[in-house]
Amino acid sequence: MEKAISNDPKNDAELHVKKLQLHWLLQITKAINYNMPSPQLFEIYETVMRDQLKVQKLVLFVHENEWQQMLSYGVGEDVLDGDVSSRLTELSLLQQNNVHMPDWVQGFDSIIPVFHDEKPLAYAFIADLRHDEITHLKEVLPFIHTITNIIVVAIENKRLTKNTIRQAQLQRELELAARMQSMLFPAHLPADKRIDLAATYLPHQQVGGDYYDYIQVSQDELLICLADVSGKGISAALLMSNFQANLNAKSRHTTSLRELAVELNESVNKSAKGEKFITAFIGLLNTKTHLLQYINAGQNPPFVYQDGEFILLDKGTTGLGMFEELPFINEGMAYVKPGAVLFCYTDGVVEQENTRSEIFGLEMLMELIKTNDDVYTMKDLHFRVLDNFNAFRKGAEALDDVTLLSIRLLPGA
């Protein structure tokens, strides 16, 4: 006996609605798989909501760093009067605690929330559905919830993917900048047996802003430089790369520190265009006469420790690139006796704070040099300074790059 075929118009209409819903789910899925841009996904969403589901009023808010109204029709411009972010945050808290909705949402028939990792990702406010006896609200609402979730989550995934790609690209750029920066530092110690020299560089981030160098300009003369560029990251590394190239090139043609400071200031201005500057200590040490000539361009003053006393090397000029022309230049001089220590450092050392907000400071650094004057090598001196520095820090976050550069004239020099 054959089974009777129903001719119930209601069942046929319901089947038709289900087929339409399936059709649009497939269309939305295809659009997502084809990686259509977000605006086109929103257009498809609006078409389904307005033309197929007969939703007469719709407002969609999506959270992308902040709440944004991504789609609206059938309503006024200021749907949520006042601070949208505060109102949606309030709504999220009320929904989580099953509290009665506030008055400002009473004009909507339903609110569709989209959550991701228990955090609100979107809210769709809908009103005035033109429904008949078949497509009444309780049947249409689950489908609206489904497609809203699919569209919003797909767009969020696109955003996260873009961020991941962007982060990976930035990481590659940082790695390249770090490799480039490592090439700025001298690969070998100067070939002068009359001195003991050590340099230590600890970047705060992957790409730092400190730089040191030593250049043998003649048999008896060694040019040393310790510099710190304002700012950090790739732009700082590029500026420091340019500075290093100019320092090496210009020091081959002149041993006049005054001329060198003027030319370096011009090159920093040309490269940075007033957006960054460089503080630097540039010294010319004659290992035969023991004379140190220097210009301190806004750098924390290095010092010479000899005969139980400290000589601050603070004469010089302003930071390079701060002014188009250096307003003044004072060249300093000091005699460095055999056995004395010339110690240079950047602000990451003396400005470091511990967990009690105490500052490491210059006095503490000087005391460390004084009490460790008996160390065998400058490398050992750096180890002791950093051991004490890290003990002082006691887990507090490093605030800046840490760079040390020290020289001792050996006895008999």
Legacy VTK file of the C-alpha trace (Angstrom):
# vtk DataFile Version 3.0
C-alpha trace
ASCII
DATASET POLYDATA
POINTS 413 float
0.000 0.000 0.000
1.497 3.306 -1.035
2.165 5.967 1.584
-0.040 9.009 1.205
1.721 12.182 0.085
0.866 15.233 2.145
-0.516 18.239 0.320
-0.469 20.381 3.447
0.471 23.939 2.295
1.986 24.647 5.692
4.419 21.731 5.417
5.319 22.726 1.860
6.007 26.295 2.963
8.115 25.158 5.889
10.121 22.923 3.550
10.594 25.843 1.187
11.866 28.013 4.052
14.307 25.301 5.139
15.607 25.004 1.579
16.126 28.762 1.396
17.956 28.752 4.701
20.187 25.917 3.519
20.815 27.756 0.260
21.978 30.901 2.053
24.093 28.940 4.506
25.865 27.390 1.529
26.283 30.799 -0.127
27.758 32.281 3.046
30.074 29.283 3.471
31.270 29.590 -0.152
31.928 33.302 0.302
33.993 32.587 3.396
35.908 29.770 1.674
36.613 32.074 -1.285
38.112 34.491 1.254
35.850 37.354 0.233
36.630 40.716 1.860
34.757 41.622 5.030
32.588 44.318 3.341
31.242 41.715 0.889
30.447 39.320 3.731
28.500 42.077 5.453
26.631 42.729 2.172
25.603 39.073 1.973
24.508 39.183 5.599
22.394 42.275 4.967
20.813 40.699 1.870
19.753 37.618 3.815
18.465 39.627 6.751
16.609 42.289 4.782
15.395 40.493 1.645
15.060 36.863 2.721
14.181 37.051 6.403
12.300 40.358 6.107
14.079 41.942 9.077
13.067 45.593 8.795
15.460 47.000 11.410
18.983 45.829 12.008
22.057 47.189 13.785
25.255 45.145 14.025
28.062 46.126 16.390
31.395 44.290 16.136
34.359 44.557 18.488
37.645 45.120 16.655
39.923 46.695 19.273
36.856 48.834 20.026
33.126 48.608 19.369
32.168 49.664 15.852
28.785 49.882 14.132
29.458 47.749 11.050
25.944 47.567 9.595
22.594 49.265 10.115
19.349 49.947 8.263
15.814 50.922 9.160
16.933 52.896 12.211
18.232 56.345 13.051
21.904 57.251 13.009
22.358 57.267 16.798
20.931 53.917 17.717
22.629 53.759 21.079
22.524 57.259 22.469
25.715 57.967 24.428
28.888 55.948 24.865
28.434 52.826 22.718
31.326 50.972 24.375
29.919 51.542 27.872
26.413 50.539 26.836
27.545 47.296 25.169
29.776 46.450 28.122
26.763 47.024 30.385
24.658 44.788 28.124
27.235 41.989 28.298
27.277 42.061 32.101
23.484 42.086 32.306
23.174 39.123 29.937
25.772 37.093 31.811
23.865 37.619 35.062
20.370 37.136 33.555
19.322 40.622 34.622
16.389 42.455 33.031
17.455 44.389 29.961
17.760 48.189 30.274
15.256 50.591 28.753
17.488 51.618 25.837
17.152 48.161 24.208
13.389 47.927 24.549
12.895 49.202 20.989
14.278 45.943 19.561
12.544 42.579 19.302
15.696 40.605 19.959
19.424 40.921 20.634
21.759 38.344 19.098
25.069 38.075 21.005
28.213 36.507 19.567
30.819 35.399 22.097
34.371 34.150 21.611
36.388 32.801 24.556
33.639 34.092 26.848
34.134 37.639 25.565
31.493 39.506 23.537
32.521 39.756 19.908
29.340 41.211 18.372
25.741 42.199 19.022
22.986 42.226 16.419
19.900 44.257 17.326
16.850 43.321 15.248
13.259 44.561 15.124
10.070 44.539 13.008
10.243 41.115 11.423
7.510 40.746 8.815
6.562 37.205 9.671
3.549 35.177 8.740
2.145 32.100 10.403
5.027 30.002 9.056
8.139 32.142 9.508
7.308 33.378 12.961
10.017 34.736 15.264
10.804 31.603 17.227
11.593 29.710 14.012
13.557 32.452 12.285
15.604 33.506 15.318
17.826 30.378 15.485
18.750 30.841 11.829
19.549 34.531 12.405
21.695 33.505 15.363
23.508 30.931 13.222
24.348 33.166 10.286
25.318 36.069 12.578
27.763 33.800 14.386
29.164 32.395 11.140
29.705 35.819 9.547
31.149 37.518 12.643
33.447 34.637 13.596
34.675 34.346 9.996
35.528 38.050 9.931
37.220 37.785 13.313
39.288 34.853 12.020
40.299 36.939 9.002
41.379 39.732 11.328
43.357 37.350 13.538
45.000 35.796 10.470
45.997 39.240 9.191
47.400 40.095 12.623
49.340 36.836 12.678
50.789 37.517 9.228
51.566 41.104 10.226
53.250 39.940 13.433
55.276 37.348 11.533
56.365 39.982 9.020
57.295 42.368 11.832
59.229 39.596 13.550
61.181 38.926 10.347
61.932 42.642 10.049
63.068 42.755 13.678
65.309 39.720 13.163
66.811 41.349 10.078
67.320 44.612 11.990
68.897 42.703 14.893
71.330 40.970 12.508
72.065 44.285 10.846
72.635 45.893 14.239
74.985 43.111 15.369
77.129 43.910 12.339
77.592 47.475 13.604
79.635 46.371 16.584
83.353 45.671 16.198
84.125 42.038 15.486
87.664 42.205 16.939
89.459 44.011 19.732
92.008 46.644 18.710
95.466 45.242 18.033
97.220 47.235 20.754
98.882 45.291 23.560
99.198 48.454 25.651
95.492 48.455 26.551
92.898 46.131 28.013
89.484 46.849 26.516
86.073 45.279 27.129
82.599 45.994 25.771
79.237 44.594 26.863
75.893 45.176 25.167
72.565 43.917 26.584
69.608 45.094 24.470
66.330 45.701 26.251
64.355 44.619 23.202
65.222 42.532 20.174
66.521 45.661 18.468
68.137 48.186 20.796
69.268 51.772 20.480
72.776 51.635 21.986
76.005 51.436 20.021
79.703 51.268 20.792
82.781 51.276 18.617
86.548 51.546 18.735
88.608 52.453 15.696
92.386 52.271 15.437
93.053 55.524 13.565
96.860 55.297 13.885
99.502 53.191 15.589
99.164 55.136 18.848
95.614 56.528 18.603
92.357 54.778 19.352
88.986 56.407 18.715
86.246 55.158 21.020
82.534 55.900 20.814
79.524 55.104 22.945
76.153 56.271 21.602
72.442 56.001 22.321
69.725 56.860 19.806
66.398 58.250 21.006
63.671 55.674 20.516
64.004 51.986 19.766
63.121 49.511 17.055
63.875 49.341 13.359
63.991 53.103 12.732
66.484 53.553 15.574
68.639 50.718 14.234
68.653 52.277 10.763
69.681 55.664 12.146
72.439 54.084 14.211
73.623 52.151 11.161
73.934 55.425 9.274
75.734 57.001 12.239
78.223 54.118 12.411
78.989 54.355 8.698
79.582 58.108 8.953
81.730 57.773 12.073
83.974 55.193 10.438
84.229 57.109 7.166
84.881 60.547 8.676
87.322 59.337 11.330
89.588 58.113 8.528
89.946 61.666 7.223
90.186 63.714 10.388
91.260 63.314 13.996
89.744 66.659 14.910
86.928 65.821 17.313
85.383 69.233 16.759
85.140 68.648 12.992
83.883 65.120 13.621
81.104 66.352 15.929
79.966 68.978 13.421
79.884 66.501 10.526
78.102 63.828 12.571
75.499 66.363 13.688
74.871 67.240 10.033
74.504 63.592 9.032
72.110 62.805 11.910
69.989 65.839 11.004
69.903 64.741 7.380
68.906 61.166 8.251
66.502 61.785 11.144
64.982 65.065 9.909
64.489 66.246 13.478
62.480 63.193 14.546
65.292 61.524 16.483
68.653 62.430 17.976
71.740 60.625 19.209
73.679 61.169 22.411
77.292 60.141 22.081
80.667 60.147 23.789
83.586 60.297 21.361
87.109 60.013 22.701
90.548 59.906 21.115
93.051 58.093 23.336
96.776 58.295 22.619
98.251 55.142 24.127
101.754 56.609 23.901
101.224 60.027 25.511
98.224 58.835 27.626
96.247 61.908 26.541
92.506 61.482 26.142
90.696 64.108 24.081
86.929 63.859 24.061
83.592 65.445 23.254
80.539 64.405 25.222
77.425 65.049 23.104
74.693 64.711 25.721
75.774 61.270 26.922
75.890 60.190 30.574
79.389 61.323 31.574
82.000 58.551 31.496
84.755 58.792 34.076
88.388 57.982 34.662
89.241 56.323 37.965
92.861 56.771 39.008
94.756 57.452 42.222
91.552 56.825 44.181
89.708 59.681 42.476
87.108 60.042 39.749
87.357 62.446 36.809
84.001 63.064 35.113
84.206 63.484 31.352
81.331 65.910 30.915
82.634 68.577 28.528
81.199 68.660 25.040
77.986 69.714 23.347
74.306 68.897 22.929
72.931 65.658 21.528
73.579 65.147 17.834
70.553 66.000 15.709
68.882 68.169 18.352
69.843 71.351 16.505
70.699 72.070 12.897
73.969 73.559 14.125
75.599 72.669 17.424
75.151 75.717 19.685
78.529 75.184 21.373
81.393 72.699 21.407
83.741 72.299 24.370
86.493 69.775 23.859
87.700 68.064 27.029
91.061 66.538 27.905
92.321 64.152 30.573
95.506 62.195 31.169
94.909 58.502 31.748
97.697 56.921 33.768
98.717 53.279 33.331
96.505 51.165 35.591
93.672 53.720 35.521
90.195 52.767 34.296
88.251 54.694 31.657
84.634 53.612 32.127
81.740 54.424 29.754
78.107 53.410 30.217
74.625 54.234 28.926
71.584 55.458 30.850
70.155 51.946 31.041
72.637 51.329 33.864
72.297 54.371 36.112
68.561 54.940 35.546
67.513 51.371 36.359
65.056 51.032 39.245
64.514 48.106 41.590
61.222 46.845 42.996
61.342 49.547 45.705
61.625 52.300 43.048
65.223 53.020 44.088
67.580 54.133 41.302
70.902 52.403 40.685
72.561 55.766 40.071
76.052 57.022 39.279
77.280 56.920 42.877
76.589 53.202 43.177
78.326 52.556 39.855
81.377 54.530 40.966
81.505 52.657 44.255
81.508 49.363 42.349
84.434 50.514 40.196
86.292 51.688 43.285
85.822 48.454 45.257
86.648 46.268 42.238
89.735 48.148 41.112
91.836 45.056 41.725
90.220 42.921 39.030
92.579 41.317 36.564
90.798 42.312 33.336
88.174 44.774 32.181
86.006 41.810 31.200
86.072 40.680 34.829
85.152 44.204 35.890
82.073 44.074 33.650
81.030 40.732 35.147
81.188 42.162 38.653
79.322 45.328 37.725
76.550 43.350 36.025
76.313 40.859 38.903
75.721 43.738 41.303
73.411 45.459 38.825
71.225 42.357 38.497
71.218 41.808 42.257
70.049 45.402 42.716
67.336 44.976 40.091
65.971 41.898 41.907
63.505 40.902 39.233
62.398 44.408 38.291
61.888 44.852 34.558
64.832 46.247 32.622
64.013 49.797 31.526
66.520 50.267 28.716
69.529 48.854 26.890
72.630 48.342 29.012
76.021 49.040 27.436
79.432 49.159 29.091
82.735 50.132 27.469
85.918 50.267 29.522
89.649 50.656 28.876
92.687 50.272 31.079
96.163 51.355 30.054
98.410 48.483 31.043
101.528 49.084 33.167
104.497 49.849 30.967
102.354 51.545 28.338
LINES 1 414
413 0 1 2 3 4 5 6 7 8 9 10 11 12 13 14 15 16 17 18 19 20 21 22 23 24 25 26 27 28 29 30 31 32 33 34 35 36 37 38 39 40 41 42 43 44 45 46 47 48 49 50 51 52 53 54 55 56 57 58 59 60 61 62 63 64 65 66 67 68 69 70 71 72 73 74 75 76 77 78 79 80 81 82 83 84 85 86 87 88 89 90 91 92 93 94 95 96 97 98 99 100 101 102 103 104 105 106 107 108 109 110 111 112 113 114 115 116 117 118 119 120 121 122 123 124 125 126 127 128 129 130 131 132 133 134 135 136 137 138 139 140 141 142 143 144 145 146 147 148 149 150 151 152 153 154 155 156 157 158 159 160 161 162 163 164 165 166 167 168 169 170 171 172 173 174 175 176 177 178 179 180 181 182 183 184 185 186 187 188 189 190 191 192 193 194 195 196 197 198 199 200 201 202 203 204 205 206 207 208 209 210 211 212 213 214 215 216 217 218 219 220 221 222 223 224 225 226 227 228 229 230 231 232 233 234 235 236 237 238 239 240 241 242 243 244 245 246 247 248 249 250 251 252 253 254 255 256 257 258 259 260 261 262 263 264 265 266 267 268 269 270 271 272 273 274 275 276 277 278 279 280 281 282 283 284 285 286 287 288 289 290 291 292 293 294 295 296 297 298 299 300 301 302 303 304 305 306 307 308 309 310 311 312 313 314 315 316 317 318 319 320 321 322 323 324 325 326 327 328 329 330 331 332 333 334 335 336 337 338 339 340 341 342 343 344 345 346 347 348 349 350 351 352 353 354 355 356 357 358 359 360 361 362 363 364 365 366 367 368 369 370 371 372 373 374 375 376 377 378 379 380 381 382 383 384 385 386 387 388 389 390 391 392 393 394 395 396 397 398 399 400 401 402 403 404 405 406 407 408 409 410 411 412
